[in-house]
Amino acid sequence: MSEITFSTAQNKAAQLRLMIFDVDGILTDGSLHFGPEGEMMKTFNVLDGQGIKLLQQAGIATAIISARKSAIVAKRAADLGISHVMQGIHDKKSAFLTLTQDLGITHAHCGFIGDDVIDLPILLRVGFAASVPNGHQEVRTRVDYITQASGGRGAAREVCDFILKAQNKYEAALAPFLDVNNDG
């Protein structure tokens, strides 16, 4: 990423009040594990989860918009305190428009990380658009930021850290973990 592109991405991330995550290929590696009863397992990364919690603690709302519907995703979202979870959504644009209207947040104050063409209707509307290195080429050429980490392998955390740094909230987010003087 060039210096100009990086600076532009930082400026856009600095404006965020809401970060939206796709699931398959972003919060997971995109693999779908099916058993005889249907979908049985998805694997999530704990670093990604901590990044989402740090965003929330810094006052940035979080949401999920996913084309697939899974009880596993609902459980993971509940564990992370993500209250805006839209699953089984194939018209992601409509879901995004409803979400932003309900929250009273302009598109410029929203971010989204997605990896496939179904995500483009949101990626092309948000203030900050991100993807992963193994995302579809049509997506990667249209986003502000491409993570170093792959989906399900720390990409969401990388984006969360990037946003916190862009908003000058990163050090404050880490401070509780670095306080060696408070052993009382």
C-alpha positions in Angstrom: 0.0 0.0 0.0 1.5 3.3 -1.0 2.0 6.1 1.5 -0.8 8.2 0.0 -3.2 5.3 0.1 -2.2 4.4 3.6 -2.8 8.0 4.7 -6.2 8.1 3.0 -7.2 4.9 4.7 -6.1 6.3 8.1 -8.1 9.4 7.5 -11.2 7.4 6.6 -10.8 5.0 9.6 -10.4 8.0 11.9 -14.1 9.0 11.1 -15.7 5.6 12.1 -18.4 5.2 14.6 -19.6 1.8 13.3 -17.5 -1.2 12.0 -19.3 -4.0 10.3 -17.9 -7.4 9.7 -18.7 -10.1 7.2 -18.3 -13.6 8.7 -17.1 -16.3 6.2 -13.7 -15.4 4.9 -13.3 -12.5 7.4 -14.1 -13.7 11.0 -13.4 -17.3 9.7 -11.0 -18.6 7.1 -14.0 -19.2 4.8 -14.0 -22.9 5.2 -17.4 -24.5 5.8 -17.5 -27.7 7.7 -20.6 -29.9 7.1 -21.7 -33.0 8.8 -24.6 -35.3 8.3 -26.9 -32.8 10.1 -25.7 -29.8 8.2 -23.3 -27.1 9.1 -21.5 -28.1 12.3 -18.5 -25.9 12.8 -16.8 -22.6 12.2 -13.4 -21.6 13.6 -13.0 -18.1 15.0 -9.8 -16.4 16.0 -9.5 -15.1 19.6 -7.3 -12.2 18.5 -10.1 -11.0 16.3 -12.6 -11.2 19.2 -10.4 -9.2 21.4 -10.0 -6.6 18.7 -13.8 -6.3 18.4 -14.1 -5.9 22.2 -11.4 -3.1 22.1 -13.3 -1.3 19.4 -16.5 -1.4 21.5 -14.7 -0.2 24.6 -13.4 2.7 22.6 -16.9 3.7 21.7 -17.1 2.2 18.2 -20.2 0.2 17.5 -19.9 -3.2 15.9 -22.2 -5.3 13.6 -22.3 -8.4 11.5 -23.9 -8.7 8.1 -23.6 -12.2 6.7 -25.2 -14.0 3.8 -25.2 -17.3 5.7 -27.3 -18.0 8.8 -25.7 -20.0 11.6 -26.4 -20.5 15.3 -22.6 -20.6 15.8 -22.3 -17.0 14.5 -25.2 -15.9 16.8 -23.4 -17.5 19.7 -20.0 -15.9 18.8 -21.7 -12.5 18.3 -23.4 -12.8 21.7 -20.1 -13.8 23.4 -18.5 -10.6 21.9 -21.3 -8.3 22.7 -22.2 -7.6 19.1 -25.8 -6.5 19.3 -26.4 -5.8 15.6 -26.3 -9.2 13.9 -28.0 -9.7 10.5 -27.7 -13.2 9.1 -29.1 -14.9 6.1 -28.9 -11.6 4.2 -28.3 -11.9 0.5 -29.3 -8.3 -0.1 -26.5 -6.8 2.0 -27.1 -3.3 0.6 -30.6 -3.2 2.1 -29.4 -4.6 5.4 -26.7 -1.9 5.5 -29.1 0.9 4.7 -31.6 -0.3 7.4 -28.8 -0.6 9.9 -27.4 2.9 9.3 -30.9 4.4 9.3 -31.8 2.6 12.6 -28.6 3.8 14.2 -28.6 7.3 12.7 -25.1 6.9 11.4 -24.0 8.3 8.0 -22.3 6.0 5.5 -19.1 8.0 5.9 -18.9 7.0 9.6 -19.2 3.3 8.8 -16.6 0.8 7.9 -17.0 -2.7 6.5 -14.6 -5.6 5.9 -15.6 -8.2 3.3 -14.0 -10.6 0.9 -16.4 -11.4 -2.0 -18.5 -9.7 -4.6 -21.6 -10.0 -2.5 -20.0 -7.5 -0.2 -19.4 -4.8 -2.8 -22.8 -3.1 -2.3 -21.6 -2.2 1.2 -17.9 -1.8 0.5 -18.7 0.8 -2.2 -20.9 2.8 0.2 -19.0 3.0 3.5 -16.4 5.6 4.5 -13.8 2.9 5.2 -13.7 -0.3 3.2 -11.3 -3.2 3.9 -10.6 -6.7 2.7 -8.2 -9.6 3.1 -5.3 -10.7 0.9 -7.2 -13.8 -0.2 -10.4 -11.8 -1.0 -11.8 -11.8 -4.5 -9.8 -9.6 -6.9 -12.8 -7.4 -7.7 -13.1 -6.6 -4.0 -9.4 -6.0 -3.4 -9.2 -3.5 -6.2 -12.0 -1.4 -4.6 -11.1 -1.1 -0.9 -9.1 1.4 1.1 -7.2 -1.2 3.1 -6.1 -4.8 2.6 -4.9 -6.7 5.7 -1.7 -8.6 5.9 -3.4 -11.4 7.8 -5.9 -13.7 6.1 -9.6 -14.1 7.1 -10.0 -16.1 10.4 -6.2 -15.6 11.0 -6.2 -12.1 12.6 -7.5 -10.0 9.7 -10.3 -8.5 11.8 -7.9 -7.7 14.7 -5.6 -6.0 12.3 -8.4 -3.8 11.0 -9.5 -3.1 14.6 -6.0 -2.1 15.6 -5.7 0.1 12.5 -9.0 1.9 13.4 -7.9 2.4 17.0 -4.6 3.8 15.9 -6.2 6.1 13.3 -8.4 7.5 16.0 -5.6 7.9 18.5 -7.3 5.4 20.9 -4.9 2.5 20.6 -2.7 3.3 23.6 -5.7 4.0 25.8 -7.2 0.6 24.7 -4.0 -1.2 25.7 -3.4 0.8 28.9 -5.4 -1.5 31.2 -3.3 -4.4 30.1 0.0 -2.6 30.6 -0.6 -1.2 34.1 2.1 -3.0 36.2 1.7 -0.5 39.1 -1.9 -1.5 39.9 -1.3 -4.8 41.7 -3.6 -4.0 44.6 
